[in-house]
Amino acid sequence: MKFKVESVNIAAVKGVQKHEVPEIVCRENFGIEGDAHAGDWHRQISLLAGEAVDAMKAKGLDLAPGAFGENIVTRGVDWSRAQVGKTITIGAVELQITQIGKECHSRCAIYFAAGECIMPSQGIFAKVLKGGMIHAQSCGYYSIR
């Protein structure tokens, strides 16, 4: 499937909305430089479909990129068909899907700001297999394999 990167987002602490940046630097087996979720674990990067964000906006929510704590917002890919272990390629960066959805143990700042969090049901989590840079908007279309 081909998709476009709509935005890239980071936050220095966990459990908060991320803020949009022009580009992110992904490091192998680490994650995104400057993001709280970076480190040696399986959820280094999170992805969310822009279409899922649109559905929440249709409910009347005013949402900025990163509102659900996602690192990468995509456009044109159906993440419901994603499978753990599959590889995503975005430019030179290679990610491996490690988890689909997540359990939220408490209502974090994201829940209270957005009214609902869709990451537990629609978020895709990955680790970095090959590092590089991902740009927002200008990075074009890429494929999932």
N, C-alpha and C positions, 0 to 999 in steps of 0.2 A: 504494500500500500504506500502510496505517496502522501506526504503531508507537509505542511508548512509550520515553521516555528513562529508563533504570533508574539510571544513575549518570553523573556527570561527574567527570573526574579530571585532575590536572595534576602536572607535575614541573619543577623548575627546571633540571635537567640531562638530557641525552639518554642513552638506553641503560639507564635504570633503571625500576623499577616506579613508576607514578604513584600519588598519594594522592587519595582521594575528597574532594571539596569540595561544599558545598551548591549552588553555582552557578558558572558561568563567564561571562566577558564576552568576546564574540567581536568582533574589530575587522576591518573590511573590508580585504582585501588584506594582512592581517597574521596573523590567527589568534587564539589565546586569550591574553589578558593573563596574564602570570606563568608561561607554559609555554615550555619550552626549544625546542619546534618552531615557535614563532611566528616570523614573518619573511616576507620577500618570496620565497617559493618555492611549489612545488606541493603540499607535504605539511604544511599548516598545522594540520590537525585529522585525527585518526584515529578511526574507528568500528569497533566489534566487536559482533557479536550476542551477547546474553546466553545464548542457546541454545548457542553454541559454547563459551562458558565453562563452562556446565553439563556439556557432554560431557567437558571436561577434569576437572571436579570428580568426575565419575562414575568416573574412573580413580584416584581416591583423593587428588587434589591438594587442598590447602587454599588456596583463592585468594580474595583480596580484590579489590574493584573496582580496576581499573588495573594488575592483576598483569602484563598483557602489554604495558603501555605505551600502552594505548588511552585516548583522551580521553573518548569517549562510548560507554557500553554501552547497547545498545538491546534491546528485547523486542518480538517479533512481526513482524519483517521478515526476509525471506530475502535476505541480501546477496549470495548466489551469483547472483542475477538482476540485480545492479547493473551499470550500464554507465558507462564513462568519458564525461564530458560531461553526464550527467544532473544535475538539480538536486534537492537535498534541502531541505525547508523544515521548520524546527523553530521554532515561534512566529514571531517577526519575523526570525529568522536564516535566511539563504539560503546554502547551501553548494553547490559544484560538485564532483562526483566527478572526481578527477584521476588516480587510480591504484588498482588493485585488487591487493592483495598487495604484497610487497616482498622484495628479496633481502637476506638477513642475511649480512654478510661475516665475522662472527665470533660466537662464542657470548658474548652479553652477559650482564649481571646478571639479566636477565629469564629467559633460558634456564636458568641455574643455579638460580634460585629456584623456577621453575615446572616444570623438567624438560623442557620443550618449549615452543616459541613458536609460536602459531598465527597471529600477525600476517602472516608471509610468505605464507600461503595464504588467510587469511580476513579480513584487515584491509582496510578501505576508507579511502582517504585523500582529503582534500578541501581546497579553498581557500575562504575566506570571500568571498562576493560581496556580502552585506549583513550588517552587524553587528547585535549585540543581545545579550541575555542568555538563557542556557539554564539552567533549574533542574533539579536531580535530583528524581526522584519526582513533584513537583508539576506538572510541565509537561504531563501528559496525553498525548493521542494526536496524531500529526502525519502528514503524508503525504509520500511521495516521488513526484516527478513527472518 
